[in-house]
Amino acid sequence: MNPSPGPWSVYKAVSTPDGYGIDAANGFAVVWFDGGIRVLDDAQLIAAAPDLLAACEVALDNSDQVLGEVYCDQLRAAITKARGGQ
């Protein structure tokens, strides 16, 4: 898996009143939202994905004893899902 490099940023579309897009650090578009009830909220959450994944990986690498096994399992599951696993 090789996602677009982070950080990702949200921008307001000029072509549609309710549209937003997300660009990767390399300037390429990640996704485009054409409007909807929670489009800005969804776009902001998706744009945080690279940072959230990195934070989960750092937490897991450094916190096995502090977090406990249940939380580490949740981090592992989130990282696996983010990397395209089940």
N, C-alpha and C positions, 0 to 999 in steps of 0.2 A: 504494500500500500504506500502510495506516495502523494499525499494531499497537497494542495496549494500551500505555499509557505505562509505562516502567520507573521505578524498579527494581521487579522482581517478587520476591515473597517466598513461601517454602514454609511451609505450616502443617500440623500433624497434624490429621487428621479426627477428630471425636468419634463419628461415626455408624458407623464401621467400624474394626476394630483395625489393619488394614494400609493404611489410606487416607491419602492426602496430597492437598493442593490447592495451587494457585499463584494468588495474587492479584496484580493489577497495582497500581500506585501509586494509581490512582483507586478502589481497593477492589473492583473487579469481578473475578470469577473468570476466570482464563485457561484453566486446565485442571484436571481432577480425575482422580486415580489411585485405583482401587478396590482396589489391592493387587497384589502380584507379587513376583518374586524381587529385583529391584533398584529397586523403586519410589522409595525415598528418593533413591538416587543419580541416577536419571533426573530426578526432580523438581528436584533441586538444579541439575543441568546445564541443564535448560530454564529455570529461574528466572534463570540467569546470562545468558541469550541477549541481552537488551537491552544489558547491560554489555559483553559480548563483541563485539557488533556495533559499539557506539560505540568501543571500543578499536581494533578493526580499521580503522574509518574514520579515526581520529586517526593511527594508525600509517601508513596509506597516504598520508594528506595530508602527513605530515611526514618521511617516511623513504625516498623514492625512491632517493636516492643511497646511503644507509646500508644498506638491506636488500638491494638488488640486484633485478633484474628477476624472477627465479624466485619469490622470496618475495612480491613485489608482485603477481605474477599469482595466487598462492594467496590473498592477501588479497582481491583483486578478485573472484575466483571465490566466496569465502565470503560476501562482501558481496552479490553478485548473488543467490546462493541464498537468503540471509536476507531479501532484499527481494522474493522471489517469482519471480526469473528462473531461467533454466536454466544 
